[in-house]
């Protein structure tokens, strides 16, 4: 039966059990006749076999279940006929009474409410014949006891009795029960009688304690403890809550009270927030800081002192003025430290050098598994220290022992010094505990911990495609950032960290190590030594990764010749160096030079190693890449298909290497313009990758990125967005915000935002990205240059051509300087620069770039290369802008034929050339010829790209324009009405192209005499354009003019005049009084 708590209950007792120690207990269950309830801080481990049941009260461990021990203790106590009836040692009068609440108790409202719900709602313990138990656990200083006491104080009227049992020692437990008996007025009270009173009194009492549960089936018990394992006591209907840091608002209030800060100024409030966050809202740390500030009046300088003297401040015991608690936070935790085993202490010391979150268990496991191999190859004093440390942790330093590791973790958990995550594979340590351990280390261990780290990831190179290696790199990289391997004169440490930085994308750090290793090897071994050649190779590779291709080339060209002389032309290392040099030629756009190396290299590799050898397959892949960049797409596709078939035969369809070949084949299809075929490969590939590797694996993230990019290229920007936004969040979480792959994903998302007309969102990402890219990769890295280019393109879309030009002019010069004037990327940047000039109406400047650019492209890429064809088309567009339509036509007609021959009729670029030629036909009044091109073009575009693709929408719009030029307005209307709906749905109602389609539809309505429908569109269109682009924007003026014309045709001349007069004024100011458009608007 459920009862509501009343102000004066007939019998409801609350009991608190409080201590700083833990009871050791063994399996079994309580066999009591009645109920009891307890609240306490920790339960101690005792040996139940003998009469000295509290002899271990200062130490604790948990084994099996706690219940049988409590029962055994009860029986031992009750059966002890030698009990001394005098007052136990430590007795103080009324010590079992719960003290009054401090007036300064702050926060913990959620936990107080949970305690209220558990104890005071539902059936009372006596009625249900079952104790109600609630465990509050957490770090020392988290406020467990204070929270329990506050609950007891607030709701003391809901219980018949409330007791506090101090379980810090055997004597104090005796003393607490003795006080209960004494307060009953007994002539000869004993502690056994006091305990028996709780067991016999079938009332709703409440007790707080942490050592021994009454052997009965009634009562309400709160246990406060550092030991999470005591959650066993709450099995069934009990509850358990961990106390962590306070909510920020409550934490600031607590700090303010103890610091004596009232009516804080804005500056003081900001300082209080900073201190609270620095101390992670931890109650005892806040109280201690507040007392320090109050006593010394140093609020404004506290953080400065804290940063320079943290250990001294947190270790100083001082009385807090409000509650007289004297132990500092460090002193509180030192009580726990003294009870830890040597292995647990050593574990914490090592972890204090790592990041406090997500410490991987496999870090220790891999160190044990690798130590034999590394110590044999690199013997010495440092490796001896590593072995000794592992022996201290796990007894046997060369054989991994899960049980030994578990023992350490269980011990640390019993003091709430560690948090276990993800099924026991990762650990967290509270940041303040982390600092406490580090501050307590007397002899610096940075060299030793660096060596242990290097031992743990010292074999990465042997398993480059290993899933476990990849995940381990992700886990361990954040724990290694502090290390300074160059300060330690050990080759195995340098090589281990070089591999780590290489695998985790920290190429600048890798470069520093690679340079040093080459210098040391040249000095020790000479320039011709194989080890020196290997170091040179590594340095060349990292230069390439950083985009410093000229530096790479300066190393790799002479390296190849030395390798041939020292090792021979057919040595495996020599072949690898040919491969690396060819890749560098690829990177700098010298594709023919790359080809001259790659084709004979592949044949030699097949002869020496066999066609199915991994290196032979990699060289086949590299050759396919070069074919693609040379525009030899069919040859690239043939190689990709044969590779995929071979991988499926050798390793099966679900092997990671096979999946990589599927991705590469999709790329080949995209180069051919067949994005739909690529999509057919990539969608199931992403699903399979997530199934086999997990959705957080870097390879899965890359495949998701590629799928998003394919959606982009298909114009399915909303589909791309659905992938890219969560992908970026996941990439930041898994790889970090500054990882090179994360930067790529920021860039791609910015492009998608731009395509969707979300320019503000695009700029928020793109304007800061070049700076971030400079910091991570360097200001001359190709990716950094690309990000500057993408920002400029967004400025194009916003008609901010001057800002685009300010970026693109120096960018084109820098690209020519770094990569050479003939590099494909330099040519592309010059093309984009020309577009910026065209956007500013500077068509001659654009022409001055595009004419020589077209010739360079023909010379270095070939007249049939896809980029050459694109530049031929862009040059034709510029001729049209200059009014030279004949010259444009002379380019566009042969261009279309050439594009169909080289790329095929359905390639996206061929379709673009078709569209541009149709526009030129229209200029010459050859509308029927334009129509013959545009009608099939629209159908092909729908089929290949989809009806909602922005390119398809543009082609539908121009077909409507052509139909109107032929006075076929009804057919135009049949296109334009659904076109407007699709444009609003795909790009958004306020996108510039959607607004343009509104305008075109209104004009069609007007031609059909449907002026009112035109008016409905144009009135809102003018309003929206003013809002988005401003009153002086050319688009606004054009739409005002069109609206005025509609008013006139409806006979609303007054409204037309209200538009035309300011329109002429604005046109004169913006375009000039004598501009043709201004003269037209002024009229005769």
N, C-alpha and C positions, 0 to 999 in steps of 0.2 A: 504494500500500500504506500502511496506517495504522500508525504507530509510537507507542508510549508514551514520553514524556520520561523520561530517566533522570538519575541524579545526576551522571554523568560522560559526557556525550555525546561521540561521536567527532568531530563537526564541526557545530556549530549556533551561528551567530553572530547576535547581536542588535545592530542599529545604530540610534542615536538621531540625528535631525537636528533641531537646536534653534536658533531665532532669533526676533527680534522683527520681521523684515521678510518680504517676500513676493517670490517669483520671478515675473517677467513672462514668459509663454510663449505661443507661437503654435502652430497646428495641426500634426498629424502623429502618428506613433507611434514608440515606441522600437524600434530594430532591434538588439538585443543578443543575444549568443550564450548567455549564462548568466543566473542569477538573482541578485537582491539584495533586501534588505529594509531599510526606513528608518523611524525614528521622529523627528519634528521639530516645531518650533513654527510655522514659516511658510515659504512658498516665495516668493522674490522674482521680480519681473518684469524680465527683461533683454531687450535687443535682441540677437537671435541672429545678426544680420547681420555684426557686427564682432568683433574680437578682445577688446575690453574687456568681457568677459562679465559681470563683477561691478561694473561702474561705477555701476549704479543700485541697489546693494544697500540703500541707505537709504530708497528709495521703492518703491512697488509698485502694480501694477494687474494684473488678470487679463483676458486677451483670448483668446478661442477655447480651444484645448486646451493643456495644459502639456507634453505629452509630447515634441513635436518639439523644443522649446527645450532640454529636458534632453539630447536626443540631439545637437543642434547644439553645445551647450556641451561635451559630452564630446569630440566630434570636434575642436572648436577647441583645446581644452586639449591633447589628445594630439598634435595636429599642430604645436604651438608648440615650435619647436626652440630658442627663446631663453630657455627656462625657467631661472630663477636657482636654483642648487642650495643657496644659503645658507638658514638658518632664516628662515621668513617672519616678518614683523612681527607681534607679539602672541603669538608662540609661548611656551608654558609647558610644562615637562616634565610628561608624563603627562596632558596636558589632554584627551586623547580617552578617558581612563578614566572610567567612570561613578562618581561619588562615592558613598560609603556613604549609605544611607538615614538621614534624620533619625529619631531615636527618637520624635519627636512627630508623625509622619504619622498623620492621623486620617481614617477613613471611606473613601469612594469604592470600597467593596467590590464593588459591582455592576460598575463599570467595570474594576477589576482582574480580576474573574472573566471579563469579556468579552474582555479582552486575552489572558488565559490560554487561553481556549477558541479564540481565533482563531489564535494562534501555536503552541500546544503540543498541540492536538488535531487529528487527521486527518493527512493526508500532509505530510511536511516539504517545504519549498520546493525543496530540491535534487532530491528524488525527483519532484516534480510539475513541475519546470522552470518555476516561476512564483514571482515575488516575492510575499511576503505583506506587505500594507500596511495600516496602521491610522492613521486621522486622528483626533486629539483636537483639537477646536476650541472656541473660546469667547472671552469677554472676557479682556483682560489682568488677571491677578490671580485667575483662577478656579481655578488650580492644575493647569494642563495638564502643564507640565514636571515638577512634583513627582509627579504621578500616574504619568507614564511612567517616571520614575526609580525610584519605589517598586516598580513592576512589575519593572523590570530587576534591582533589588536582591534582591527575593524569589525570582526565578526565574533568577538568573544561572548557577546550576549546570546549567540546562537548555540552555544555549547554549555553543558552543565559545569564542566571543568576544563581548564587548559593547562597542560604541564610542559615544562622544558626539561628534557633529560640530557645532561651534558655527558657525552660519551668520549671525551678526550683521553680518559684513562679508566682503569678498573675502579680506582678509589672514587672518582667523580661520578661514575654510574651508581655506585653504592650510595654516595652522598645524596644524589638526586632522589633515588627511591626512598632513602631515609627521611628526606625532607617532606616527601608526600605523606609518609606515615606520621611524622611529627605534627604536621598541620591538621591531622585528624584528631589531635588531642590525646593520643595514646600515652599511657604512663611510661611504657617501655617500648618505644618504637624501634623497629629494625628495618633495614633496607628490603629484606625479604617480605616483610609485612606490607611495605609500600608498593612493591611490585605486585603482590597478591591482591591488593585493593583494586588495582586497575583491571586485573584479570577477573575478579569476582564482581566488580561493579558493572552491571549490565545497563550502562548509560551511554549517551553519545558524548564521550570525552574526546579530547584532541591532544595528541602529544607530538612533540618534535624531538627526534633523536636519530642516531645513526649507528647504533651498535647492537641492540638486542630488542626483538619484538616480543610483546606480551603474548603468552601462550593462551589465546582465547579467540573467540569469534565475534568480537564486537570492538568498537572504537574507531577512531579516525587518526591516521598516522601520516605525518609529513616527514620525509627523509631528505636531508640536504647533504650532498656528497659530491666529491670530485670524480667519483667512479661511475662511469656510464654503465658498467656491468651490473650495477644494482637494479637495473631495469627488470632483472629477473623477479624482483620482489613484486613488481606491478603486473605480472602475468595474470591475465584474466580481466578483471574490471578495473585494475589500477591504472594510473596514468604516470607519464614521465615527460619532463620538459627540460631542455638544455637552456641555461641562461647564458646569453652571449652579450655583445655590446648593446648599449641602450640606443633607442631611437634618437636621432640627432637633436630634435627639439628638447626632449627630456634631458639628454646629456648636457646640453648647453645650460639648462636651468640648474642642474646639479653643480656644474662647474662654477656658475655665477654665484650660487649660494655660498660655497666653500671659499671662493675667492673674495667674497664680500663686495661684489660688483652689483650696484643697484642703478637703475635708470641709465643703462649703458649707452654711450654715444655710438654713432654709426661705426666709427673706427674701432671702438672697444668691442662692439658686437662682431665685427669681422674677425678680430683677433680671437675672440672666444670660439667662433666657428672653426678657425684654423687649428686652435689647440685641441678642440674636440676631435677633429678629424685626424690630427697627428696621433692622438691617443686612442683612436679607433672606438671612441665612445665607451671605453672600459671603465666601470664604476670606480674601482679602487684607485686606478691611475688618475681619474678625474678628481677624486677627492684629495688625493695626495698633491696634485698640481694646484688645486684650489687653495689648499692650506699653505703651500709654498708661496703662491702669489699674494695671499692675504697677509702672511707674516712679513714678506719682503717688499710688498707694494710694487711688483715687477710685471704687471700684466703685459705691458707693451714689449718687454724684452725677454719674456719667458721662453718663447720659442727659440730665440737666438741662444740663450743659455742652454736650453734643452738639447739643441743640435750639437753644441760643443762639449757639453758635460752630461749627456744623457744618463750614463751609467751611475754617476754620483748622485744625480737628482732622484732617480728611481730607486736607488738603494738606501737612501737616507731615511731612517725611522724618525718620525716626528708626530707628536700628538695633534690630531685633527681637533680643532677647537669645538666642534659641535658634538662629536660622539666619543672623543678620547681614544679612538683606535690608533695604536702607535706603530704597528708594523707597516713598513713600506711594501709596495707591490713586489719588489725583488725579494725582500725578506720573507714575504708570504710564500713565494714560490720556492725559495731556498729550502723551506721545510720539506717540500716534495722532493727536491733534488737530492737531498741527503739519503732519501729512501730508495733511490733508483740504483739498479745494478750498474756495474762498470760499462757493460755493453750498451745499455740504454742511454747512459750519459754520453758515450762516444758517438752513438747514432745521432743524438741531438746536436752535438758539436759539429759534426759533418754537415748536417742539415742547415745549421745556422749560416753556412757560407752559400747555400743555395737560395733560390727564391722560396718564400714561405708558402706558396700555393703550388699544388699539383706536382709534388715531389714523387717521381716514379719509383716504384718498388724495383723495377727491372734495372735501374741504375746500380743498385747494390748487387743484384743477381749477375748482371753482365760483368761487373768488376771481378767477381769471384770466378766466373767462367773464363775470363780472358787473362787472368793474372799469370798463369803458368806460361802461356805462350809468350807474353810480353816480357816477363822476367827472364826467360831463357835468351831472348833476342837482345834485351837491353838490361843486363844485370848491373847492379850498383846499389849504393846506399839508399837512394830514393825509393827504388823498387822494394828494398828490404823493409822500409818504413810502411809502404803500401801493404805488403804481406802481413806485417805485424798488426796493422790497423784492422785488416779483414779478420785476422785471427782473434783479435779482441772482441770483434762483433759476433763472429759465428763459430769460433773455436777452430774449425777446419777452414783455412783461407782458400783452399783450392777445390772445394766441393760445396756446391750450393745446398743449403739446408733450409727449407721452408719453415720447419718447426722452430728453428733458432730465430728466424726473422719474426715469426708470429709471437714468440715469447717477448721480444722487445716491444712490439706494437701493443700487445695486451697490457704490458706494464705501463707504457706511456698513456694508454687510454684510461687506465684506472685513476690517473691524476688529471684527466682531461687535457693532457699536454699535446695531444695529436688528434686529428680528425681523419677518419678513413673514408675514402671515396671510391665509387665505381667498383664495388665488389672487392676492395682491398688492393687495387693496383696503383692507386695514387693516395698521397697523404697531404694534408694541410696542417700548418702550425700557425697559431695565432701570431700576428705580426709583433706584438709586444713580447710574447714568449720567445719568439725568434731572436729579437734584439737582446733579451735577457740572457739567453744562452751565449750569444756572440760576445756580449759585454763581459761574461764571466770567464772567457778563455784567456788564460794567462800567457801561454806561449802560442804565438800566431801559427795557424795551421794552413795558411793559404797555399803554400807550396805543396803540402801533403794532399790537400783536398783537390788541387789542380791535377795532381798525379793520379788520384783515384778516379777523377772524371776522365782523364785521358785513357786510363785502363779500361773504363767501362765502354767507351766508344772507339777503342783502338783498332777494331777489326771491321770498320764500316766499309772499307774499300772492297773487301772480299765478297760482299753481298749487296751489290749496288741495286738490284731489283727486289731485294727482300722487303716484304711488307712490314715485318717486325722492325727492320732497320729504319725504314722510312718513318714509322710511327715513333720510334725511339728518338730519332733526330728531332722531331717536332716536340717531344716531351722534354728533352734534355737541353735544348738550345737556350731557353730562358734561364736555366740554372747555371749557365756557363759564361754569361756575358761579363761577369766581374773578373774572370780569370785573366792573367797576364802571362801567357805561355812564353813570350820572348824573354821574360825575366828569369826563366829557368833553363839552364844549359843542358837540355835533354832532347835528343832528336825525336824520340817516340812521342813526346808531348807536342812538339811542333807539328809532326805529321798528323797526329790524332786531331788536333784542333784545326789544322788546315782542311782536313776532310770534313770535319763538322761544319765549318763555316762554308765550305763549298756546297755541301748537301742542304744547308739551311738558307742559302741565298745571301749570306753575309760576305759578299765578294771583296769588299774593301778590306775587311779583316783578313780574308784569305790572301789577298795581295801582299799585305804586310809580312805575313809568314813566308809566303813563297819567295819573296825577294831575299829575305834573311837566309832561308835554307839554301838558295842558290849561291849566295855570297860565301856561306860557311863551306859548302861543298867545293866551290872553286878554290878556296884558300887551302882546304885540307887535302883534296884529292886531285886538283888540277882540272882544267877545262875539258879534257878528253875522257875523263872517267865516266863510266856508265851511270853512276849515281848523279854526277853533275849534269849529264844529258837529260836524265829524268827530271831533275829539278828545273832545268831550262824549259822542258816540255810543260811542266805544271805551271810555270810562270806565264808562258805563252797562252795557255788555256784560260787562265784567270784574267789576263789582259782582254781576251776576246769577250769573256763574260761581262766585263765592265765597258765594252764597246770601244776599247782602246786598240783598234785593229792595226793601226800602223806600228804601235809598240809590239804587238803580237807578231806582225810580219817581220820586223827587224830581228826577232829572236828565231822564228821558225824557219826562215829561208837558210841561214847558215847552219842551224841545228840539223836540218835534213842532210846537208852535205857532210857534216861531221859524223852523223850517225851512219851514213853509208861507208865512210872511211873506217870508222872504229868497229862497227858491228857487221857491216856488210849490207848490200842492197836488199837482201831477202830476209833479213832478221825481222822478227815480229815487231820490235820497237821501231825499226825504220819504217815499216809499213804504216804503223800508227801515226808516225810523224808526217808521212805523206798525206794521210787522211786529215790530220789537223790543219796542215797548210792549205789543203783544198777547201776546207771549211772556212778558213779566214778569207780566202779569195772569194768565196760565196758572200761572206759578210760585207766585203767592200765592193761588191757588185761586179767583180771580175769573173763572170760566170764561164767564159771560154777558157780562162786560165785554170779554173777549177776543173773543168771538163777534161782538159789535157792531162791532168793528174789522175782523175777519178776513173776514167775508162780503162787505162792500162792497170791501175791498182786493183780494180775489181777482177780483171782476168788473172792477175798474178795471185790474188787471194784465193780464187777458185782453184788454181793449180796447186798452190802450196798447202792450203788448209781444207779445201773442199767447199762445195757450193752451199752446204748446210751449216758451216761453222759460224758461230755468232758474229765474229768480226766481218766475215764475208757478207752476211745478211745486213749488217749495219752499213757497209760500204755500198750495197745495192740501194739502201734507203737514201743515202747521201746523193747518189747519182740521180735518183728519181727527183730529189729536190732541185738539183741543178737543171735537169730537163724542164721542170716546171717553170723555173725562173727565166729560162731562155725561151719560154713560150712553146716548148715542144711537149704540149700537154698529153697528146696521145701516147707518146713514148713513156712519159711519166706514169700515165694510167696503167699501161701494160706492165710496167715494173711493179707497181703497187698491187695489182691483181695477182701476179705470180707470187709475190712475197706473202700475201695473205693466204693463198692456197698452201704454200710451203709451210707456213707457221701452223696452220690448222692440222696438217698432216703430222708434223713433228711433235707439237705440244698440245694439240686439241683446241677446241673452239673457245674454251673459257680460261685459257692461260693468259696471264697479264701481258705477255709479249704479243700474243695473237690479238688481244683487244687493242693494243697500240697500233697494230697494222690495220685494223678496221678504221681507226681514227684517221690514219694516214690516207687510206683509200677515200674516205669522205672528203678530205682536203683536196685530193686530186680531182674529184668530181666538181668541187666548188671552183677550182681553177678553170674547168671547162664550162662553168656557168650553170651546171646542173645541180642547183641547190636542193631541189626536191629529192634527188637520189642521195645526196649527202644526208639529208634529214632522215631518210629511211634507214640509214646506217646509224646515225647518231642517237636517235631516241632510244632504241633498245640497248645501245651501247651504254648509255648513262644508267639505265635500270640495272643492267648486268654488273656494271662496275660498282654500283652502290651495294648490290647484293653480295658480291664477292669480297670487296675491300672495305665497305662501309661508306656512308655518305660524307664522312669527315676526312677520308683519305685524300691526300693531295692530288692523286691521279683522278679520283672521282670528281674533285672540284675542277680540274682542268677540262674534263669531258663535259661537265655541265657548262663551263665557260664557252667551249666550242659550240655547243648546241645553241646557247644564247646568241652567239655571233652569227650562226646560220639563220636564226630567226630574224636577226637584224638585216642580214643581206637579202632576205626574202621580203623585207618591209613589214614583217609581223612584229612590230615594236612592242605591242602589249604582251605578246608571248615572251619576247626577250626580257621584258621588264619583270615578269612573274618569276623568271629564273635569276635575273641578275641582282635584284635587291636582296633576297635572302642569301644568295651566293656571296655577296660582299660581306654581309654580317658574319657568315660562317668563316670566310677567309680571314677576317680580322681576328676572330676568336681562335681559330686553329693555327694560323701562320703568324699572326701579328699584323698591326696596322701599317708597319713599315716594310713588310716583306715585298720583294719585287713582284710576286704574283698578285698580291693584294692591290698594288698600285695599278697593275694592268686592269683589274676588275673595276677599280674606281673610274679609270679612263673609259672603259666600255660602257659602264652605266651612265656616265656623263654624255656619251654620244647618243645613247638611247633616249635620254631625257630631251636632248636637243632635237632628235628626229620627231619626238612626240610634241614638240612645241613647248616643252617645260624648260624654258631657257634659264629661268631663275635657279631651278634645281641643278641644271647642267653647270651653270657658272659656279654655284656653291662648291661643286666637286672640282671643276677644272681650273679655277683660278688659283687654288692653293696647291694643286697637284704638281705643277712644274717645280715649285720650291722644294716640295717633299721629295720629288724624284732626284733633284740635284743633291739633296742631303744623303739619300740612300745610294744612288748610282753614280753621281757626279754630274756636273753641268754639261759635259760633252758626250754623255751616253746617248746612243740612238733613241732609246725609249724616252729620255728626257726631252730630246728634240721633237719627238712625235707628239708628246703631251703639249708642248708649246703650239705645235701645228693644230692640234685638235681644239685648243682654246681659241685660236685664231678663226677656225672654221665656225665655231659657235658665234663669234663676233660677226662673221659673215651673215649667219642666219638672222642676227638681230639688226642687220644693216649698220653695224658699227665697224665700217670698213677702215676707218682711220686707225682705230685701236688694233684691228687685225693687221694693218700695214705696219704699225709700229713693232709688232712681233715678227712679222714675216720677212721684212727686209733684212734685219740682222740674222735671222734664222737661216735664210738662203745663203748668206755669206759664210756663216759658221759651218754650214753643211758642206759647202764647197771646199772650205779650208780643211775640215776634218776628214771628209770622205772622198773629196775630189769632185770636180765639176761634172764628171761624167757618171757619178754614182747614181743608181736609180732613185735613191731617196732625195738626192740633191735636185734631180730633174723634177721630181714630184713637188718639192717645195717651191721651185721656180714656177711651176704651173699654178700652185695655189696663190703665189704672190701676184701672178697675172690676173687671177680671178678677183683679188682684192682691188687691184687697179680698175678693173672693169666695174666693180661695185661702186667705185668713186667717180665713175664716168670718165676715167683717164684711159681711154681705149688705145691711144697711140702708145702709151707706156706699156700697156698689156701686149700690144702687137710687137713692140721692141723686145719683149721677153719670148713670146711664143714662136716667132719665126725662127730664130736660132735654136730654140729649144726643140722644135720639130726636127731640125737638121741634125742636132746632136743625138736625138733619140734614134733617128734612122741610122746614123753612123755607128753608134755603140750598142744598140739593142737590135737593130735590123728593121727594115721597112715593114715587116709583117708581125713584129712584136705587138702584143696587146696594148702596151703603154704607148707605143708609137702611133697606133691607130687612134687611141684616145686623144693624143695631142693634135693629131690631124683634125679631129672633130672639134676640139676646142678652138683651134685656129680659125676654122670655118665660122664658128659662132662669133668670134671677134670681128671677122670681116663683115658679118651681117650687122653687128653693132655700129660699125663705121659706115654702114650704108653700101658696102661693096658686095652686093648680093651675087653678082656674076662670079666674083672670085670664090665666094663661099660655095656656089653651086659647082664650080670646077673641082673643088676638093670633095664635096659630099657625094656626088654621084659615083666616082671611082672608089671612094672610101667604102660605100655600102657594099659594092661588089667584092672588094678585097676582104672585108670583114666576114661576109658570107662564106668566102672560100677558106679563109684561115680559121675562123672561130666557129663557123656554122650559122645557119639562119636563125637559130633559136638562142644563141648566146646573148646574155643581157646587153653586152656592148653593141652587138649587131642591131638589136631592137632599138637602142638609143640612137644609133646612126640613122635608122629608118625614120624615127620620130623627127629628128632634126632636118632630114631631107624633105619630109612632108611640110614642115614649117616654111622652108625656103620655097617650095613649090607654091605655097599659099601667098607668099610675098609677091611672086611673079604672076599671081592671078591664075595659077594652074591648079585650081581647086579640085578638079576631078582627078587629076593625077595624085594630088595629096590624099584625096578620099580613097583611092585604090591602095595606097600604102597604109592608111590609118585604120580602116575597118578591120582587115585581118590582123594588124598589129595589136589592136585592142583585144581581140579574141585570144591571140597567142599569149599576151601579157596576163590575161585572166587565168589561162591554163597553167602557165609556167610560174607566175608569181602570186596569183590569187587576186580575187576581185577587190580586196581591201588594201592591197599593196599601194603605197603612195605613188609609185611609178605608174601603176595601172590607172589610178585616179587621174593623174596628170594627162595620160593619153586619152582617157575618156573625155576630159575637159577640152582638149585640143580638137578632138573629133567633132565635138559639139560646135566649136568655133568654125571649123570648116563647113559644117552643115549650114550654119547661119550665113556664111559667106555665099552659099549657094541658095539662100532664102528658104531653106528647109527647116523652118523654126519649130514645127511640131516634132520632128525627129530629134532636133536638138534638145527640146524640152523633155522628151522621153529619156534622154541621157542625163540631163542636168538635175532633175528632181531626185532620182535615187542616188546620184553622185553626191549631192549635198548631204544626204542622210549618211552615206558611207563615210564621207569625209569627217562629219561631226563625230561619228562613232569611233573612227580610227585615230584621228588626229586631235579631236576636241573641238568644241564649238567656237573657241576663240583663236584657233590656229590661223595664221595668216592665209594659208591656202584655203581653209574653210571659208574665211571671210571673202576671199576672192571669188569663190564659187557662189556665194550668196549674191555677190554683185553681178556675176554673169547670168545667174538665173533671173534676177530682177530685170536685166536688159532684155532677156528673151521674153519675159512676160510683157514688157512694154512693146516689143515688136509685134506681139500677138494681140495687142490692144487690151491686155489685162492689167490696166494701170494700178488698180487698187491692190492687187496682189504684189505688184512691183513695189508699191508704196510701203506696204507692211514690212517687206524685207529691207528696204533702203533706209527707212527711219531708224530702225534698231541698228542697222549696219553702221550708219554715221555715228550714232551714239557710242557704240562699242569701239569703233576705230579711234575716236577722240580719246576715249578712256585708256586704250591700250597703247596708242602710238602718239597721241598728242594732237592738238589742233593744227599744228604747222606741218605735220607729216604729209608728203605727197599723196599717200593713199587716202588720207582724210579729205584732202582737197578734191581728188578725183570723185570720191563718193558724194561729197557735198554738191558737186557740179551735176552728177547724175540724178541726185534727189531733186535738185532745183528743176531739172528738165521734166521729171515726172510730175511735179507740182504744176508746171506750166501746161502740160498736156491734159491735166485734170481741170485746168481753168483756175487753179488756186495761185493766181499771180502774186498776191501779197506775200504768201509764204515763200514762193520762189525768190522774190526780191530780197526777203530777209536773209536768204542764204547767199545770193549772188553778190550783194554789195560787200560783205566782209570777205567773200571768196576772192574778189578782184583785188582787194587791199592786201590780203595775205599772199596772193600770187605775185603781186608787184614786189613785195618785200623779199620773198623767198627766191623767186625766179628772175625778177627784174621786170621793169615796166615794158620793155620792148621785146620780151620773150614771146615766141609764137603762141604758147599756151595762154599767157596772160592776155595777149591781144584777142585771142579767141574768146576768153571768158568776159572781156570787157564788151565785146560785140561791136557792131558798126556804129 
